[in-house]
């Protein structure tokens, strides 16, 4: 339980918002240490609490341990509305979408992970406040992301997805 609470945790991916990078029903391991030991970087794939979910702001460490134990033994179900997306813009940057391209502080972002034929609607410039990140799914036309709910506070980021563990034939780093 301590490992799941503080170090690394498996997550099941039920949606297609990250196709082709992560497929429906893939399972990934999420490092909970990544942002305790370092800073987020553009391109990181992160799991975070849904902006629509009940807040855990006041949860103490003992409460988190009890919640994780109850989830592990099946007495309580884990949050089904944790999201997985890619960090596109960092705190202090301005992001916009123009002519089907993402611009960060006016510079075109190279996105080799996007599938061919990706189409994005234009989006007016959005300033990303310090302490937050702007996230988007790789499957842009089928992703509820920061274009809809705004930047995500880093306190809501559970960790960085670092490796795909299922299915076995797709095992490997992200």
PyMOL commands that set and color helices and strands:
alter all, ss='L'
color gray80, all
select helices_A, chain A and resi 2-6+34-37+61-72+140-142+146-149+154-156+168-170
alter helices_A, ss='H'
color red, helices_A
select strands_A, chain A and resi 8-12+27-31+45-49+82-90+94-98+101-104+107-108+123-127+132-136+152-153+157-166+172-173
alter strands_A, ss='S'
color yellow, strands_A
deselect
rebuild
show_as cartoon
